[in-house]
Amino acid sequence: MASRTDTAEKRPGFFSQITSLYRFTQKEYRWLPWLLIGILIVGVWAGVLVGFLIPPVAIWSVVLWGVTGLLVGVLVAMMTLTRLSTKAMYLKIDGMPGAAGQVMSTSLGRSWQASDMPVGINPKTQEAVYRAVGRGGVVVVGEGTRGRLTRLINDERSKVQRVASGVPVTVLYVGHGEDEVPIDRLAKTIKKLPKKVDNATMAAVIKRLDSVSQSLASLPIPKGIDPTKVRAPRPR
């Protein structure tokens, strides 16, 4: 009988994840290695400078401050790499069907509940509507050509207003046009909504919407986004 550790799927190590994160980000930002090297050099020189400025000046003190500067540089480089990888992910998925659902299901935090599955979809044109419920009320997000989203948006808004009367409903459209929200600002826009619903009401709204939502299992899901390939790997 095989041991539990033998059959369990091995997770990539820390350095493997860092390497994957670096490669993913460099595909969008070719100058990334020079930026990271520059950050490390600046960190070391800043540490050495501090070593010379703080008395007593000694070789061991300068070396110690140089190592400290290097460690700070590594930390800043990691933070920069993580931030750039997030931007690279948004560049990768911008305009792709399913991008809004991917962002809503992974980037809203615990104060919101959302799914990467659309609550309304046009199988022919791949226009889709997604929904999030949180302390800011109910947010309905349209993805696709705005004119063709009108019916899907109105249907979802009417359903929400029927089962959650009095709860604020916000409609957002993903895109780069007037009154539209770019995909990289979608999560921030939703989380900035004022809190007008308490936790008990939020839970009740989620339960009611789940009970009246029609199953979309028989409908084709928009193709073009693979979360396992598009999402930037995160170091653990």
GUDOKOL-743449 format. One record per residue (C-alpha): x, y, z; residue in three letters. Coordinates in steps of 0.001 Angstrom, whole numbers, plus 500000, padded with zeros to 6 digits. Each point is the difference from the previous one (the first is absolute). Layout:
BEGIN
XYZALA
...
This chain:
BEGIN
500000500000500000MET
501459503296498907ALA
500651502511502719SER
497892503104500298ARG
502919502228499142THR
500755498016496846ASP
496480500293498613THR
499444503599501005ALA
500658502545497333GLU
503256501795500628LYS
499740503747500271ARG
502650502131498320PRO
502662501310502348GLY
500523503624500899PHE
502815500595497511PHE
498054498179497287SER
497072502330500578GLN
502272503049499907ILE
501472498798496708THR
496534499486498505SER
498931503432501226LEU
503087501585498460TYR
499554498286496633ARG
496321500875499874PHE
500711503675500694THR
502993500299497682GLN
497844499029497019LYS
498233503348500377GLU
502903502048501389TYR
503264499162498221ARG
501889502551502094TRP
499082498190503235LEU
503465498448500686PRO
501724503374499724TRP
497483501542502380LEU
500484497274502608LEU
503802500143499714ILE
499843503777500362GLY
497915499708503162ILE
502528497591501536LEU
502950502251499110ILE
498275503052501444VAL
499233498045503172GLY
503627498951500458VAL
501370503491499330TRP
497454501546502373ALA
501084497573502705GLY
503695500717499421VAL
499322503738500091LEU
498216499657503331VAL
502992498007501275GLY
502354502873499182PHE
497694502654501447LEU
499356498360503360ILE
503025500010502314PRO
502103498207500891PRO
501008499235496419VAL
501472496513499743ALA
500267497358497303ILE
497747497582501868TRP
497381502756500455SER
500046500951496305VAL
499714496344498972VAL
497142499418502430LEU
498113503025498713TRP
500693498900496421GLY
498459496572500705VAL
497045501711501675THR
499559502177496923GLY
500115496900497810LEU
497258498319502045LEU
497866503131499794VAL
500635500062496249GLY
498853496386499703VAL
496803500840501875LEU
499299503033497795VAL
500783497958496885ALA
497522497312501077MET
497293502580500650MET
500682501585496600THR
499887496625498262LEU
496677499136501652THR
498440503326499025ARG
501230499772496414LEU
498757496416499730SER
496512501194500950THR
500147502680497298LYS
501265497410497523ALA
497058497752500834MET
497543502815499305TYR
501709500770496688LEU
499770496319499104LYS
496283499602500672ILE
498795503457498932ASP
497268499574497393GLY
499786496231500362MET
496628498333500713PRO
499789498984503651GLY
502504502587501245ALA
497436501803502175ALA
498952496777501708GLY
503607499038500623GLN
500772503335501671VAL
496775500072502033MET
500451496469501316SER
503613500514501114THR
500557503690500823SER
497035501277502019LEU
500963498574503363GLY
497777498587502733ARG
497586502934500083SER
498566498976496646TRP
498700496789498514GLN
500326499450496268ALA
500594497195497533SER
501923499657496775ASP
496828498491498507MET
497688502499498290PRO
496428500430501229VAL
498898500913496490GLY
501548499261496633ILE
499365500310496277ASN
501428496749498564PRO
500257501422496491LYS
501839503244500719THR
501641499018503331GLN
498687503123501731GLU
499741499114503664ALA
498759501445503280VAL
501595499313503374TYR
498747500763503489ARG
501637500802503323ALA
498270500423503362VAL
501588501810502901GLY
499709502765502571ARG
499666502455497133GLY
496878498256498717GLY
499714498081496746VAL
502307500743497074VAL
499062498883496500VAL
502913500023497561VAL
499576499849496238GLY
502760498633497794GLU
499813500458496243GLY
498395502434497581THR
497960502413502066ARG
497039500211497633GLY
499525496241499945ARG
500245499810503786LEU
496882502099500649THR
497562497114500239ARG
502269497820502135LEU
500714502881502370ILE
496329500957500333ASN
498967496383500629ASP
502571499567502760GLU
499230503358501592ARG
496268499217500017SER
500643496621501615LYS
502107501589502730VAL
497435502703500695GLN
497230497377500286ARG
501715497919502649VAL
502020502727501732ALA
497813503068500035SER
501749503010501490GLY
503505498659499471VAL
502063502320497758PRO
500822498593496565VAL
503019501351498139THR
500543499284496304VAL
503518500082498556LEU
501252499396496483TYR
503500498683499370VAL
501901501785497262GLY
501935503104499047HIS
497169502191498751GLY
498141502813501694GLU
498450498992503341ASP
501681496600499746GLU
502400498422502486VAL
503358498573498825PRO
500549496426501103ILE
502970500983502193ASP
497785502402501992ARG
496921497794500276LEU
500769498534503428ALA
501034503393501435LYS
496833501649498676THR
497777497363501610ILE
501810500063503340LYS
499749503799500173LYS
496201499916499983LEU
498562501394503253PRO
498860497381502513LYS
496216500154500153LYS
499163496386500889VAL
500687498198503271ASP
501318496461500196ASN
496615498437500781ALA
498336501688497022THR
502895499053497769MET
499674496326500955ALA
496242500096499424ALA
500424501575496558VAL
502554497383498992ILE
497679497209501092LYS
497010501458498140ARG
501942500577496794LEU
501438496495500110ASP
496512498572500385SER
498595501777496938VAL
503044499835497742SER
499596497705497038GLN
502644497384499401SER
502390500861497169LEU
501536496569499795ALA
498446499345496587SER
501251503279498537LEU
503410500263498370PRO
502526501958502038ILE
501932502688498102PRO
503297498619498839LYS
503206501928499881GLY
501119500123503625ILE
501695497266501944ASP
500507501033503635PRO
502800497474500484THR
501961501500497127LYS
499137503672500263VAL
500166500610503739ARG
503435501106501076ALA
501608497386502284PRO
500326501232503572ARG
502938499196502280PRO
498945498287503228ARG
